[in-house]
Each structure stands twice: as C-alpha cells, then as structure tokens.
Amino acid sequence: MPLHFSQLPSHRTYVLHWYRYTLRNVPKNVHSVHLQSRIKSITKITLFKHRHDKSSWSVYRLLRDMKTLNGLLLKSKTEKVWKLLTTYSQKTPRSRRKTSISTVTSEPPIQEPEVVRNAKILHDYILEKKRNYSLPNVVSDEYKSELLMPLALHEHFLAKLHRIEYKLALGPPKVSVNYTAAGKARIWFVRSALNRGVRQSKALGRLIRAEKRNGQKNLDYWDNCRSVSVWAWHEAAWEHLMETGTMLKGNPEQFLSTTNKNRGRDYGGTGPVDAKAIREWFDPINESLKRLNSQSIDKANYFEGYKHKSVLQSQRQYFTKKTEVMYLNRRRRYTRMLKEHLPYVTPFFKNQNLPDVMKSYKF
C-alpha cells in the first residue's frame, strides 16, 4: 500500500525548501521591518497549523500561495504581498481555533514612510554598485548606515534635481482642455499642473460620475427599446396577417426611427407602413426612442455650450495665470538654491546635504 504524501521524506524536504527560500527573500526584497515581521510570523504560524493536514488539495493550495508569495517578493509588489497575507491572518471562528499554539505575536513599531523609502534607495544603490563590482558582496551594517546611506541619498536626489532642471527649462506647464465621454455627451474640463490627479476638483469628479451613470442608463433604455421592438414586430406581423391576409416584409429596424422619414414607405403586399398594426405596436417605442435621443442631444448641447462659455474662456485663463505664477515661483526658488546652497552641498553633513537643502526649498 503506498504511503501518504505527508509521510514521504521528499515532501518534508520540499516544504522546508520553500520555507527557507521565503525567509531568505524577505530581507532581500522587503525594506519595512513591520512587513518583514508579518511575513515571517504568518508563514511560520500557517505552516505549524497545517503540519498535520492530510488533505492533498489543501496542502497544494498552501504551497501554491507560498510560491506566489515569493514571486511577489522578487518583484517588490508589497501591496499584493500584504493582501495575500491578510487572507491567512483573518480570525477563524472560535469553534475551529486550536489551543495548541498561541497566535498572539508582538508586532514591531510601525516605521516612518521616509525610513522605508530611504532603505529602498540604499538597497537599489548597493545592488547597482555590486553589479559594477564597486562594492564587495558582504557589507557591514555600520558601513551601510554611516557611509553608503548618505551617498545613496545624494545620488538619488541629484537625479531628481536634474529632472527638475529639465522641466524648468521647458517653460511653464501646459494647460489643456480635455473631455470625458458620458453617453453621447462630452464633459469638458481644464487640466493643468494645479488640478491633476488627487488635486482634481471633488465637485467635478462627482459630476462626471453622475453624468456617466445617467448616460449609461440612457443607452440601456435605448437597447431595451430595440429588444422590445422584436416582439412588437412579431405581434404587428401577426395582426397585419389576420386583418389583411398578407405578410409584412422587412425587419423591426426598418420601423424604428427617431424621425418620421420611414413613414409612407411600402413594406407589405398591401398598404403603407402606417398601417393600424404598425402604429399600435411601434409608435410607443418610437416615441420612447425620440425622447431618449432628445435627452442625449440636450445634454450634449449643454456641455458643448458650457465648454465655449466657461471652460475655454474664464477657467482656461484662470489656470493659465495660476500655472505661470507657480512656474515663476518654482524657478525663483531653484535659482536661489543654485546660487546660495548648491555650491556648498556635501553628503555627510546635516542641513548641508542635498536632500535637506532640496526639502528646505520645497523640492
């Protein structure tokens, strides 16, 4: 009789391999002490809790998620790592809890975002220097904090300074008029460096979402009318056959129109389109389509008029002036920093290193 997979030495070796591989990847790719501790503790607790699991499917899912975890660690996708860990850190029902292990762990203090960011900058700097054989494979922590950290931050902010210089050389940021579609209408608005991204007007965001919902409702009603017209066509054809003894030719699309241009054309063996059966079944649908089309046209005309009256005149001029003032202030600060502080910058002195100097000038 074959042994269960849990009793095979190769299975134990395989699980330990992935566990050790995870522990090695954590300090290499995660720069937050809090996240490092969370990964290690949840991985350890999960493996300990399922050490006697006999379900092959359950063990397969755990090993698959551990492989996914390591893939995310290698790509530095910390947000997805956090979400994956959250699925295993959810509290289980009290009846299912095991008392053989205490899941209460002491969490380390949460680090400042700046500390985590600087650790990432140092990590990338060391990797680059090792690729160029400028640093040995093993570097002491004291050497990293005292010497390499200032150099890494200096190089990072120097690249940022070059980007700022390049943007200032291009002149004031452009102010453009953009639009987003909401049904058949286009909602026009001004886009500039002052109202981009999270700085966009909350009222504009609410307006766009509301108009998109209304536009989608209009399109849904339109599609519903066209689907109902198929049933109306069959009913009209049947009534027309009962009254005249002839079959209507064509299809429902030929009787649907937001205007009266189709009236008077012959589609049957006898009589025009405005036969009694056609009027009774298609006139209500056509009236609904006309009303929906009229609403779409009115909304499109409103926003087109708003574009010419407000967006292209007052709003565009306002944001153009504000953007020019912002650019002049930014260039003035940069020129002052260039003359008074940049010649005396040194990476190893507080308040004289490049990061502190750029922060003092709001860069």
N, C-alpha and C positions, 0 to 999 in steps of 0.2 A: 504494500500500500504506500503511495507516495506521501512524503512529508508535507505538512502545511508550510506555506511560504514563510511564516513567522519563525519557524524552527530552522530555516536554512542559514548557514553562516554567511553566504553571499548576500542575502537580504540585509542582515545586520551591517555588513561592511558597506553596502551601497547607501544605507540611510546615514551612517556615520560620515561617509564621504561628503554627502550633501550638507550635513550639519556643519562640519568643519570648513567646508568651502564657503558657506554662508558667513561664518564667524570671521573668515579672512577677508571677505569682500566688504564687510561693514565698515571697518576703519579706513579702508582704502577709498571708498566712494561716498561715504556719508560724513559730513562735517559738523553735524549737530550732535552734541553729546546726548541730548534728550532722545533724539531719534535712534541713535546707536543703542542706548539702553533699552528702548522699547522693542527694537528688532530682536535683540538677544534674549530678553525676558520672555516675549511672546513665543518665539521659536522654541525655547527650552521648555516652557510650560506645555505647549501643544504637543511636542514630541513625547514628553513624560506622560501626558494624559492619554495618549493613544498607543503607548508601548505594548499594551495587551490587546489591541484591536485586531479582530480576526476577519474583518470584512475586507476583501481584496479591493472592492470599489472605493471604500473609504480611504484606505492606505494609498491607492492610486491617486485620488484627488489631492491628498496631502502632499505627496511627492511632486505632483504636477504644479501645485501652488508654490512649493519651495523652489522649483526650477524657475517659475515665473518671477518670484521674488528676486532671485539672483540676476535674472535678465534685466529687471528694472534697476537694480543696484548698479550694474555695469553701465547703464545708460543715464544714471543720475536722475531718474524720474522719481523724486522724493514724494511728490503728491500722490502718485499711484501706489507707491510703497505704503504710504500712510493708510490709504483706503483699503488695501489688501490686508494690512494688519488689523484694521478695525473690524473686519469680518470675523476674525478669530478672537478678538478681545471683547466681543459682546457678552453680556452676562447671560448665563444659561438659567433655565428655570430651577427653582430651589430643589425640586424633587430629583433633578438629574445631576446635581452637584456632587462631586466626590470629596469626601473629607480627608482623603489620604494625602493631599498636598494643599498647601496654602498658596492661593493665587495672589495674595496681597504682597506687593513689592513696593519698595520705597523709590519714588520717582526722583530723579535728579532735578535740580533747579533748571527752569527754562532759560535758555541762553538768549542774549540780545540778538536781534537780527543782524546788527553790524558785526558782531563777533563771528556769527556763522558765515556771513558774506566774506569777511577777511580770511577765514580759514579756507574757503573755496578758492580765493585768489592765490593764497600761498600754495595750496595743493597743485593748482594748474601751473604755477611758476616753477615749482620743483620738478614736475613731470617734464616740462619743456627743457629745463636745464639738463636733466638726466638724459633726455633724448640726444642732446647736443654734446653729451659727455663733459659738461661743465661742472657736474656735481657727482660725488660718489653715490653708490646705491644706498648706503646707510648714512643717515644724517641725524645727529643728536637733536633732541627737543630744544635744548638751550641754544644751539646754533641756529635752529629754525626761528625761534622767537626773537632772539637778540639781533641777528644779522639778516636772515633771509626775509623775514616778515617786512621790515622797512623797505628793502629793495623790491620786493614783490608789489607792495602798495605803491611805491614810487613809479614803477613801470606801468602799472595798471592806470593810474591817474594821469600819467604822461600821455598814454594813448587817448584817454578821454579829453585831455587838453588839446590834442591835435584835432580831434573831431569837432570840438567847439570852435577852434580857429578856422577850420574848413567851412563850417556852417556860417560863421560871421562873414567870411569872405564872399559868400554867395549873395549877401544882402538880406533885406527883410524877408521873413517867411511869406509865402504866397497865401492869398485869401481867395478861396474858390467858392463857387456856388454849386452845390451838389443836390441830388434828389434821391428819394427812395420811392419805389412804386407801392401804391396801395389800391389794388384793383386796377381800374383804368386811369386813375389819377396819379399825379406825381407831386409829392410833397417836397417843396424846395426849401433849402436852408443854407446858411453860410457856414463854411468850415474853415477854421483858422487855427493857429497855434494856441490861441487862448481858449478855445472851446472844443478841443479834440479829446476823445476818449472819456475819461471819468469827469472831465470838466464840462461835458456837454450839458445843456440846459435840461433839467428834470422835466419841465413842462413840455419841451419839445419831444422828449422820449415818450411821455405819456400820450401826447397827441399822435405820434407815429404808430404806437401800439394800438391805440383805439381805432385809427383810420384803417390800419391793416386788417383788424378784426371785422370792421364794417365792410371793407372791400371784399374780404373773403366770404362774408355772408351773402353779399350781392351775387358773387359768382356761384355760390352754392344754390341760391334760389334760381338763378338762370339755368343751371344744369338740371335742377329738379323740374323746371317747366318743360324743358326739352325731352326729359324722360317721360313725363306725363303725356306729352303730345303723341307718343307712340300708341298709348292706349286710346287716346282720343281719336286717332286716325282709324283704328280698328272699329271703334263704335260708330264713327261717322260713315265709314265704308259700308258697314252692315245696314245702317238706317237708310243710306242712299240706295242700296240694293233693294231693300224692302219697298221703298217708295217708287223708284223709277225702273227697277229691273235691270239696271246697268251697274257695272263695277267702276269705281273710281280708279284712275290711273295716277301713277306718281308715287310719292312718299311723303311722310309728315313734314320734312324740311321745306317742301315747296309751299306749304300752307302756313309756315311760321315766318312772321315778318314784323319788324317794329314800325313799318310804314304800310301804306295801302297799295304799294306798287304791284303786288301779286293779285289784287282783286280784278276780276273781269277776264282772267285767262282761263281757257278751257282745258280741264284735266280729265274730264269724263266723256263718256259716249254722248251724253246729253247734258246741257245746262252748264253755266259758268261755275267758277269757284264759290261764289257767294250763294250756293245752294243752302237750303234750310239746315240740313245736317251739318254742313261745314261751319256755318255761322254759329250754331248752337254749341258745338264742341271746341272750336278753335278761337272764337272771339274772346272768351275769358282768358285763354292762355296768351293770346297776342296782347291783350290789354296789360297783363302782368309783365310781359317782356318789355312793353313800351315804358311802363312805369319804372322798371329796373334800369333800363337804358337811360331814361331821363335822369334818374338819380345819379348814375355814374357820370353823365355829361355835366350835370350841375356841379358835382364835386370837383371834377377835373377843371372846369372853368373857374371855380372859386380859387383853387390853389394856383392856377395859372395867373389869375389877376393878382393874387397875393404876392406872387413872385415879382411881378413888374411894379407893384405899388410899394412894397415894403422890403423884400429881400434884395432886389437889385439896386435900390436907392438908399434908404436910411441904414439898414442893417449892414450892407456891404461897406458903406462908407465908414460906419462906426467901427467895425472890426478892423478895417484897413488902418485907420488912425491909431487905434489901440495897439495894433501889431507893430507899427512903426515906432511908437513910443517905447514899447517893450524892447525892440531891437536896439534902439539908441541907448537905452539904459544898460542893456547887456553888453554892448560894445564899449560903453564908457567904463564899466566895471572891469572888463577884460584889459583895456588899455592901462588902467590904473594898476591892476595887478601885475601886468607885464613890466611896468616901469619901477614899481616900488618894492615888490616882493620876489618875483621870479628869479632875478639875478642872485639872490641870497638863499635860495632853496637848497636844503640838504636833507637827505632821507633819514638821518639818525638823530635829529633834534626836534623836540616837541615844539609845536607852534611855528616851526620853520620848515617842516616837511611839506611836500606838495599836497597831500590830502587835506591837512589842516588849513593851508593857505587857500586852496580852492573852496573849501567849505566857508571860510570867512568871507569870501566874495560871492557866495551863493551859487557856486558852480558844482 
